[in-house]
Amino acid sequence: MSCSGEIVEDEGADLIQIRPAVAEQLKKAKYGVSDHSTVELCHWTKKAFRGEGSCYKHKFYGISTHRCMEFSPAGMHCENRCIYCWRPMEFYESLNMEPGQVAEPEDILSSLMAERKRLINGYYGDPRNDKGRLDESLLPAHYAISLSGEPTMYPKLPELIRYLHTLGATKSVFLVTNGQEPQMIRRMKEEPDTLPTQLYLSTNAADRDSFMKINRPRYEDSWARWNETLSMLRELPTRTVLRITLIRGYNDRDDMVPAFARMLDESSPHFVEIKSYMHIGRSRNRLERDDMLEMDEVRRFAEGVARRSDEFFVMDESEISRIVVLQNGRRKISRHIEAYAQ
């Protein structure tokens, strides 16, 4: 079955495949591709190789940037077409990923680890890079299931996360979701050892109209789906985070602060990341550079939410990433997943 000439389910193939022409474009953009899965070395990972800094996840939660593997088991599948997405969503197609048409978790990890090693090998020739860090990066300690596409569409996601937890070097598994598959979150709650170490819910609207305008969802009941996922955060037995992306003129008005504060108090996640939209990648085709907020604007919005909230306080910030993180004072846990040697 062909869809817009971008992604297909080949009737002669056992597994869903990213169309070869699209896979070639992804590879030119320095992605690793295997069947329906993708992997990439993020900007901060490459900077960490040179000792030029680490991403805010290191500052906020203690994640070792150069040993973090970012990947997706649903590289070209997503239910939304968010205006701020900087990934290649022009190639996305909302296909149903049947269990019999997807790769097994072990096969995904094996293939993507090989792709990631291939990408890392290209950095050994640059004398600016720390060879020791490159060597360490070949064996990930942290997994961020958050690249392109929506990972909860992958029907074997619980098995994938359980498998990652069994690997001896694993210290954390982060999962980022758009909340459109609440039944998958519920399944991970019910099945043993399948929740991530930290679950992120993308949160960019406190009302339905803003939600539809920003996310441009494909499901008619998308707002209800998202709210169902949101309602689970208070009871999930794992670390939870709301990630709010602020876009000028869309969701950054002062009159939206009380609604966001109420939403935070009702859902009661452990952390809230409030971040400016960044004018990078494919998002530049849909938004302008002026749609980014300055750090002082992000800080003012975050402080306003914290003042209105009964539970949250400002924990930290990263100016270079234009992000402020709030912490739940009533459900306070250690911010650092583990203390790492520098």
LODREN-260629 format. One record per residue: residue number from 1; residue in one letter; x, y, z of N, C-alpha, C in turn. Coordinates in steps of 0.2 Angstrom, whole numbers. Layout:
# residues N
     k   r    n.px    n.py    n.pz   ca.px   ca.py   ca.pz    c.px    c.py    c.pz
   NUM   A       X       Y       Z       X       Y       Z       X       Y       Z
...
# end
This chain:
# residues 342
     k   r    n.px    n.py    n.pz   ca.px   ca.py   ca.pz    c.px    c.py    c.pz
     1   M       4      -6       0       0       0       0       4       6       0
     2   S       4      11      -5       8      17      -5       4      22      -2
     3   C       7      27       1       4      33       4       7      39       3
     4   S       5      43      -1       8      50      -3      15      49      -6
     5   G      17      43      -8      23      42     -11      29      42      -6
     6   E      27      42       1      32      43       6      34      37      10
     7   I      29      33      13      30      27      17      25      22      15
     8   V      27      16      14      23      11      12      23       5      16
     9   E      18       1      16      19      -6      18      19     -11      12
    10   D      25     -14      11      26     -18       5      22     -24       6
    11   E      18     -26       1      14     -32       2      19     -38       2
    12   G      25     -37      -1      29     -43      -2      34     -43       4
    13   A      34     -39       8      39     -38      14      35     -41      20
    14   D      39     -44      25      37     -46      31      36     -40      36
    15   L      40     -35      36      40     -29      40      38     -23      37
    16   I      35     -18      41      34     -11      38      41      -8      37
    17   Q      42      -5      32      48      -2      30      47       5      28
    18   I      52       9      30      53      16      28      55      16      20
    19   R      51      19      16      52      19       9      59      21       8
    20   P      62      17       3      70      18       2      72      25       0
    21   A      67      29      -4      69      36      -5      69      40       1
    22   V      65      39       5      64      43      12      70      41      16
    23   A      71      34      16      77      32      21      84      35      18
    24   E      84      36      12      90      39       9      91      46      11
    25   Q      85      50      11      86      57      13      87      57      21
    26   L      85      52      25      86      52      32      94      51      33
    27   K      96      46      29     103      45      30     108      51      28
    28   K     106      55      23     109      61      21     109      66      27
    29   A     104      65      31     103      70      37     106      67      43
    30   K     110      61      42     114      58      48     110      54      52
    31   Y     104      51      50     100      47      54     103      40      52
    32   G     102      35      57     103      28      55      96      25      55
    33   V      95      21      50      88      18      48      88      11      48
    34   S      83       8      51      82       0      51      75      -1      51
    35   D      72      -4      45      65      -6      45      61       1      46
    36   H      57       1      51      53       6      53      56      11      59
    37   S      62       9      61      65      13      66      71      17      64
    38   T      73      22      68      78      27      67      82      29      73
    39   V      88      31      72      93      33      77      97      39      75
    40   E      99      43      80     103      49      78     107      51      83
    41   L     113      54      82     117      57      87     115      65      87
    42   C     112      67      93     109      73      94     115      78      94
    43   H     113      85      93     118      90      93     122      90     100
    44   W     119      89     106     123      89     112     127      83     113
    45   T     125      77     110     130      72     110     136      73     107
    46   K     136      76     101     142      78      97     146      83     101
    47   K     143      88     104     146      93     108     150      90     114
    48   A     146      85     117     149      81     123     156      77     121
    49   F     156      75     114     162      71     112     168      76     112
    50   R     167      83     111     172      88     111     173      91     118
    51   G     169      89     123     170      92     129     167      99     129
    52   E     162     101     125     160     107     124     153     108     128
    53   G     151     104     132     145     105     136     140      99     135
    54   S     135      99     139     130      93     139     123      96     139
    55   C     119      92     137     112      94     137     109      96     144
    56   Y     103      99     144     100     101     150      98      94     154
    57   K      97      89     151      95      83     154     101      81     159
    58   H     107      82     157     113      81     162     112      86     168
    59   K     111      92     167     111      97     172     105      96     177
    60   F      99      94     174      93      93     178      92      86     181
    61   Y      94      81     178      93      74     180      99      70     181
    62   G     105      72     179     111      68     179     113      64     174
    63   I     110      65     168     111      60     162     117      62     159
    64   S     121      56     158     128      57     154     127      58     147
    65   T     127      64     144     125      65     137     128      61     132
    66   H     135      59     132     138      56     127     137      48     127
    67   R     133      46     133     131      39     133     124      38     133
    68   C     121      43     130     113      43     129     112      41     121
    69   M     108      36     120     106      34     114      98      36     112
    70   E      98      41     107      91      43     105      89      40      99
    71   F      83      37     100      80      33      94      73      32      95
    72   S      70      30      89      62      29      89      61      22      86
    73   P      56      18      88      54      12      85      49      13      80
    74   A      47      20      79      41      21      75      43      28      71
    75   G      49      27      67      52      33      65      48      38      60
    76   M      44      35      56      39      39      52      32      38      53
    77   H      30      36      59      23      36      61      22      41      66
    78   C      16      45      65      14      49      71       7      51      69
    79   E       3      53      75      -4      54      74      -5      62      73
    80   N       0      66      75       0      73      75       4      76      69
    81   R       3      82      67       7      86      63       9      93      66
    82   C      12      93      72      13      98      76      17     104      72
    83   I      15     110      73      18     116      69      25     117      71
    84   Y      27     115      77      34     116      80      38     111      79
    85   C      36     105      76      40      99      75      46     100      70
    86   W      52      99      72      58     100      68      60      94      65
    87   R      56      88      66      58      82      63      55      82      56
    88   P      57      77      52      54      76      45      47      74      44
    89   M      42      77      47      35      75      48      32      75      41
    90   E      35      78      36      32      78      29      32      71      27
    91   F      36      67      30      36      60      27      32      55      32
    92   Y      29      58      37      25      54      41      19      51      38
    93   E      17      45      40      10      43      38       7      39      44
    94   S       1      40      46      -2      37      51      -5      30      50
    95   L       0      26      50      -2      19      48      -3      15      55
    96   N      -7      10      54      -8       5      60      -2       0      60
    97   M       2       0      65       8      -4      66       5     -11      69
    98   E       4     -16      65       1     -22      67       7     -26      70
    99   P       6     -30      76      12     -33      79      15     -38      74
   100   G      12     -41      69      15     -45      65      19     -42      59
   101   Q      19     -35      59      22     -32      54      28     -27      56
   102   V      30     -28      63      35     -24      66      41     -29      68
   103   A      47     -26      68      53     -29      71      52     -31      78
   104   E      56     -36      80      56     -37      87      61     -33      91
   105   P      59     -31      97      63     -27     101      71     -28     101
   106   E      73     -34     102      80     -36     101      83     -35      95
   107   D      79     -36      89      82     -34      83      82     -27      81
   108   I      77     -23      84      78     -16      83      84     -13      87
   109   L      85     -15      93      91     -13      96      98     -15      93
   110   S      98     -21      91     104     -24      88     106     -20      81
   111   S     100     -18      77     102     -15      71     103      -8      72
   112   L     100      -4      77     101       3      78     107       4      82
   113   M     109      -1      86     116       0      89     122       0      84
   114   A     121      -5      79     126      -5      74     126       1      70
   115   E     120       4      68     119      11      65     122      16      69
   116   R     121      16      75     124      21      79     131      21      80
   117   K     134      15      80     141      14      80     144      16      74
   118   R     141      15      68     143      18      62     144      25      62
   119   L     139      29      65     139      36      65     144      38      70
   120   I     145      35      75     150      37      80     157      36      77
   121   N     158      31      73     165      30      70     167      35      66
   122   G     163      39      63     165      45      59     168      51      63
   123   Y     168      50      70     170      56      74     177      54      77
   124   Y     180      48      76     186      46      79     192      50      75
   125   G     190      52      69     196      55      65     197      63      66
   126   D     192      65      71     193      72      72     197      73      79
   127   P     203      76      79     207      76      85     203      80      91
   128   R     198      84      89     195      88      94     191      84      99
   129   N     189      78      96     185      73     100     189      69     105
   130   D     186      68     111     189      64     116     188      57     115
   131   K     193      53     113     193      46     111     190      42     117
   132   G     191      44     123     188      40     129     181      40     129
   133   R     178      47     128     171      48     128     168      44     122
   134   L     171      44     116     169      40     110     168      33     112
   135   D     174      30     115     173      23     117     168      22     122
   136   E     167      26     127     161      25     131     154      25     128
   137   S     154      30     123     147      31     120     145      25     116
   138   L     150      20     114     148      15     110     143      10     114
   139   L     143      10     121     139       6     125     134      11     129
   140   P     128      12     127     124      17     130     122      15     137
   141   A     121      20     141     119      19     148     112      22     149
   142   H     110      27     144     104      30     144     100      30     137
   143   Y      94      28     137      90      28     131      85      33     131
   144   A      84      37     126      79      42     125      75      40     119
   145   I      69      37     120      65      35     115      60      41     113
   146   S      63      45     109      60      52     108      62      55     101
   147   L      65      51      96      67      54      90      61      56      86
   148   S      61      54      80      55      56      75      50      51      76
   149   G      44      53      75      38      49      75      35      48      83
   150   E      30      44      84      27      43      90      28      36      93
   151   P      33      35      97      35      28      99      29      24     102
   152   T      24      27     105      18      23     108      14      19     102
   153   M      15      21      96      12      18      91      15      11      89
   154   Y      21      10      92      25       3      91      21      -2      95
   155   P      18      -7      93      14     -11      97      18     -15     102
   156   K      25     -16     101      29     -20     106      33     -15     110
   157   L      31      -9     111      35      -5     116      36      -7     123
   158   P      31     -10     126      32     -13     133      38     -18     133
   159   E      38     -22     128      43     -27     127      50     -24     126
   160   L      50     -19     122      56     -15     121      59     -12     127
   161   I      55      -9     131      57      -6     137      59     -11     142
   162   R      56     -16     143      58     -22     147      64     -24     145
   163   Y      66     -25     139      72     -27     136      78     -23     138
   164   L      76     -16     137      81     -11     139      83     -11     146
   165   H      78     -13     150      80     -13     158      84     -19     159
   166   T      84     -24     155      88     -30     157      95     -29     155
   167   L      97     -24     151     104     -23     148     108     -21     154
   168   G     114     -24     155     118     -23     161     120     -15     162
   169   A     121     -12     156     124      -5     156     118       0     157
   170   T     112      -2     157     106       3     157     106       6     164
   171   K     106      13     164     104      17     170      98      20     169
   172   S      95      22     163      89      25     163      86      24     156
   173   V      79      24     156      76      24     149      71      30     150
   174   F      71      35     145      66      40     145      62      39     139
   175   L      55      40     140      50      40     134      47      46     134
   176   V      46      49     127      42      55     126      36      53     122
   177   T      31      55     124      24      53     120      20      60     119
   178   N      16      59     114      11      65     113       5      63     116
   179   G       4      58     119      -2      56     123      -8      54     119
   180   Q      -7      52     113     -12      50     108     -14      42     109
   181   E     -10      39     113     -11      31     113     -12      30     121
   182   P     -17      32     124     -17      31     131     -17      23     133
   183   Q     -20      19     129     -21      12     130     -14       9     131
   184   M      -9      12     127      -2       9     128       1      11     135
   185   I       0      17     137       2      19     144      -1      15     149
   186   R      -7      14     148     -11       9     153      -8       2     153
   187   R      -6       0     147      -3      -7     146       3      -7     150
   188   M       8      -2     149      14      -2     152      13      -1     160
   189   K       8       2     162       7       2     169       5      -5     172
   190   E       2      -9     168      -1     -15     171       4     -21     170
   191   E       9     -20     165      13     -26     163      20     -24     167
   192   P      23     -29     170      29     -28     175      35     -26     171
   193   D      38     -21     174      45     -19     171      45     -16     164
   194   T      39     -13     162      38     -10     156      38      -2     156
   195   L      37       1     162      37       8     162      44      11     161
   196   P      45      16     158      52      19     157      54      22     164
   197   T      60      24     165      62      27     171      59      34     172
   198   Q      58      37     166      55      44     166      51      45     160
   199   L      44      47     161      39      47     156      38      55     155
   200   Y      39      57     148      37      64     146      31      64     143
   201   L      26      69     144      20      70     140      21      77     137
   202   S      21      77     130      21      84     127      15      87     129
   203   T      16      94     131      10      97     134      11     105     131
   204   N       7     107     126       8     113     123       2     117     123
   205   A      -4     115     126     -10     118     126     -14     116     133
   206   A     -17     121     136     -21     120     141     -29     120     140
   207   D     -30     121     133     -37     121     131     -38     118     124
   208   R     -44     116     122     -44     112     116     -43     116     110
   209   D     -45     122     109     -44     126     103     -36     127     102
   210   S     -32     128     107     -25     129     106     -22     122     104
   211   F     -24     117     108     -22     110     106     -23     108      99
   212   M     -28     110      96     -30     108      89     -26     112      84
   213   K     -25     119      86     -21     123      82     -13     121      82
   214   I     -11     119      87      -4     118      88      -2     111      86
   215   N      -6     106      88      -4      99      86      -7      97      80
   216   R     -12     100      77     -15      97      71     -16      90      70
   217   P     -19      87      75     -20      80      76     -24      76      70
   218   R     -23      70      69     -27      66      64     -33      62      68
   219   Y     -32      61      74     -38      58      77     -43      63      79
   220   E     -50      61      78     -55      66      79     -56      67      87
   221   D     -54      62      91     -55      62      98     -48      63     101
   222   S     -44      67      98     -37      68     100     -36      72     107
   223   W     -41      76     108     -41      80     114     -43      76     120
   224   A     -47      71     119     -50      67     124     -44      61     125
   225   R     -41      59     120     -35      54     121     -30      57     125
   226   W     -28      64     124     -22      67     127     -24      68     134
   227   N     -30      70     136     -32      71     143     -33      64     147
   228   E     -34      59     143     -34      52     147     -27      51     149
   229   T     -22      52     144     -15      51     146     -13      55     152
   230   L     -15      62     152     -13      66     157     -16      64     164
   231   S     -22      61     164     -25      59     170     -22      54     173
   232   M     -17      50     170     -14      44     172      -8      46     176
   233   L      -5      52     175       2      54     178       2      54     185
   234   R      -3      56     188      -3      56     196      -2      49     199
   235   E      -4      44     195      -4      37     198       1      33     195
   236   L       5      35     190      10      30     187      16      29     192
   237   P      18      23     193      23      22     197      30      23     194
   238   T      31      29     191      38      30     188      38      38     188
   239   R      44      41     187      45      48     186      41      51     180
   240   T      38      56     181      34      59     176      35      66     175
   241   V      35      69     169      37      75     167      32      78     162
   242   L      29      84     163      26      88     157      31      92     154
   243   R      31      92     147      35      96     143      31     101     139
   244   I      32     107     141      28     113     138      32     117     133
   245   T      30     117     127      34     121     122      30     127     121
   246   L      33     133     122      30     139     121      31     142     114
   247   I      26     144     111      27     147     104      23     154     104
   248   R      27     159     102      24     166     103      18     166      99
   249   G      13     169     102       6     170      99       2     164      99
   250   Y       4     159     101       0     153     101      -2     150     109
   251   N       3     150     113       1     148     120       5     151     125
   252   D       8     157     124      12     161     129       9     167     132
   253   R       3     168     131      -1     174     134      -1     173     141
   254   D      -1     179     145      -2     179     152      -8     176     154
   255   D     -14     177     150     -20     174     153     -21     167     152
   256   M     -15     163     149     -15     156     149     -12     153     155
   257   V      -8     157     159      -4     155     165      -9     151     170
   258   P     -15     154     172     -19     151     177     -21     144     174
   259   A     -23     143     168     -25     137     165     -20     131     166
   260   F     -13     134     164      -8     129     164      -7     127     171
   261   A      -7     132     176      -6     130     183     -11     125     186
   262   R     -17     126     184     -22     121     186     -21     114     183
   263   M     -19     114     177     -18     108     174     -12     104     177
   264   L      -7     108     179      -1     105     183      -3     102     190
   265   D      -7     106     193      -9     104     200     -14      98     199
   266   E     -18      97     194     -23      92     194     -19      85     192
   267   S     -14      86     187     -11      80     185      -5      78     189
   268   S      -2      83     193       3      82     198       9      77     195
   269   P      12      79     190      19      76     188      24      78     193
   270   H      30      74     192      35      76     197      39      82     194
   271   F      39      83     188      43      89     185      39      92     179
   272   V      40      98     178      37     102     172      43     106     169
   273   E      44     104     162      49     108     159      45     113     154
   274   I      47     119     155      44     125     151      49     127     147
   275   K      48     127     140      54     128     135      51     132     129
   276   S      55     136     127      54     140     121      54     135     115
   277   Y      50     136     110      50     134     103      57     136     100
   278   M      61     131      97      67     133      94      66     133      86
   279   H      69     138      83      68     139      76      73     135      72
   280   I      72     128      72      77     124      69      74     118      64
   281   G      78     115      60      75     109      56      69     111      52
   282   R      65     107      51      59     108      47      54     112      49
   283   S      54     114      56      49     119      59      50     126      55
   284   R      56     127      52      57     133      49      52     134      43
   285   N      49     129      41      44     129      35      38     132      37
   286   R      36     132      44      30     133      47      30     139      51
   287   L      35     140      55      35     146      60      41     150      58
   288   E      41     156      61      47     161      60      51     161      66
   289   R      57     164      65      62     165      70      59     169      76
   290   D      55     174      75      52     178      80      47     174      84
   291   D      45     168      82      41     164      86      44     161      92
   292   M      51     161      92      54     159      98      54     164     104
   293   L      53     162     110      53     166     116      61     167     118
   294   E      62     173     121      68     175     124      68     171     131
   295   M      74     170     134      75     167     140      71     170     146
   296   D      71     177     146      68     181     151      60     180     150
   297   E      58     179     144      51     178     143      49     171     146
   298   V      53     166     144      52     159     147      52     159     155
   299   R      57     162     157      57     163     165      51     166     168
   300   R      49     171     165      43     175     167      37     171     167
   301   F      36     167     162      30     163     161      30     157     166
   302   A      36     154     167      37     148     172      36     151     179
   303   E      39     156     180      38     159     187      31     161     189
   304   G      27     163     183      20     164     184      16     158     185
   305   V      18     153     182      14     146     183      16     144     190
   306   A      22     144     192      24     142     199      20     146     204
   307   R      19     152     203      16     156     208       8     155     209
   308   R       5     153     203      -2     151     203      -3     144     205
   309   S       2     140     205       2     133     207       2     132     215
   310   D      -1     127     217      -1     125     224       4     120     225
   311   E       8     117     220      12     112     221      19     113     219
   312   F      20     117     214      27     118     210      31     124     212
   313   F      37     123     211      42     128     212      47     128     207
   314   V      51     133     206      56     133     201      62     129     203
   315   M      64     124     200      70     120     202      76     122     199
   316   D      76     124     192      83     125     189      81     128     182
   317   E      86     130     178      85     132     171      91     131     167
   318   S      91     132     161      96     131     156      95     137     151
   319   E      99     142     151      98     148     147     100     146     140
   320   I     105     142     138     106     140     131     101     137     128
   321   S      97     133     132      91     129     129      85     132     130
   322   R      85     138     133      79     142     134      73     138     138
   323   I      75     135     144      71     131     147      71     132     155
   324   V      66     131     158      65     132     165      62     125     167
   325   V      64     122     173      61     116     175      58     118     182
   326   L      52     115     183      48     116     189      48     109     193
   327   Q      48     109     199      48     103     203      42     103     207
   328   N      39      97     208      33      96     212      35      95     220
   329   G      33     100     224      35     100     231      31      95     235
   330   R      25      93     233      21      88     236      23      81     235
   331   R      26      80     229      28      73     227      36      74     226
   332   K      40      77     230      47      78     229      51      72     229
   333   I      55      71     224      59      65     223      66      68     221
   334   S      71      64     222      78      67     220      78      68     212
   335   R      80      74     211      81      76     204      85      72     200
   336   H      91      70     203      96      66     199      94      58     199
   337   I      94      56     193      93      48     193      98      45     196
   338   E     104      47     195     110      44     198     116      49     198
   339   A     120      49     203     126      53     202     131      50     198
   340   Y     134      54     193     139      52     189     145      55     190
   341   A     151      51     189     157      54     189     159      58     183
   342   Q     162      64     184     163      68     178     170      67     175
# end
